[in-house]
């Protein structure tokens, strides 16, 4: 039964992808003065979740740092594009991915850009036993990997990790800037003020993320 369900879901995903590709291509959202096209892809059915906005935002940062040292925490972009940057992912085994805990990653190089798409909220949260404060160790380690004038851009879904939300609210993470996106329908996201995401829940009313935080930190960022 599970086999046939997987086959059905696979065919359904392909059909829906073709629908979005044909009829929704060109649909856009605004973020920080820029216009981004929603990202539709059959892998992870991005039209159904926050990937449709996370991927184009982070991809634009990566493109801007082309030719420089880039680290991605969590193997996401390589599912959609050919990438040429370092990737750390504790669990996912794939070519070019270093399977190491982010708190233990100690490379000799320093990075001009570090990015992460809906990954760091799992640090400490999905482990047994849970380590609710481990995210602080992860952020501290990553911050130490930034080159002078390096930048880190992290996207979190709101409501998935309660402790992380509290740490951000209390200013414990140390972001230079915070921006917010809210899901207004299954396929519509808009940038909003902080006050408009205060009561957002994960997986309700829509599946997966209903709000996102885009956190930026770095060294000597003007």
Secondary structure, DSSP 8 states (H G I E B T S, - for coil): -HHHHHHHHHHHHHHHHHHHHHHSTT-EEEETTEEEE----TGGGGGGSTHHHHHHHHHHHHHHTTTS-EEEESS-GGGTS---SEEE-SS---TTEE---GGG---SS-EEEEEEES-GGGTTTSSSS--TTHHHHHHHHHHHTEEEEEEEEEEEETTS-HHHHHHHHTT-S--SEEEEEEEEETTEEEEE-GGGGTT-BTTBSSSS-SEEEEEEEESS--
